[in-house]
Amino acid sequence: MNDTLPPCPECSSVFTYQLDALLTCPECGHEWSPEVQADASAEVRDSVGNVLADGDTVTVIKDLKVKGSSSVLKVGTKVRGIRLVAGDHDIDCKIPKFGQMSLKSQFVKKVVE
């Protein structure tokens, strides 16, 4: 439970520990190099592997239930001006008729304009 070690990139567990030159997660068993972790956290990729950046335009690739509402975010909804953040839901955006929302990058595809 060392505060200086990063969480596991696979399961986000904070109970990581260092074993020789690798960091290890006791919950999922994932092992990774600390140098690779710094580079991997900088990139956020969409569902097909395109690298996303702040200000990109994306489309939703499947119908998504909106938590706390009976509404559904339909497939093909275009979202402009995304902002990347750290965490499980790694995209913050403003969706017309829905307002401010957080999305997971695995449910969007980058639009090439």
Salt bridges, closest charged atoms under 4 A:
GLU43 OE1 - ARG45 NH2 2.99
ASP56 OD2 - LYS110 NZ 3.54
ASP88 OD2 - HIS89 ND1 3.94
ASP88 OD2 - LYS104 NZ 3.28
ASP92 OD2 - ARG83 NH2 3.08
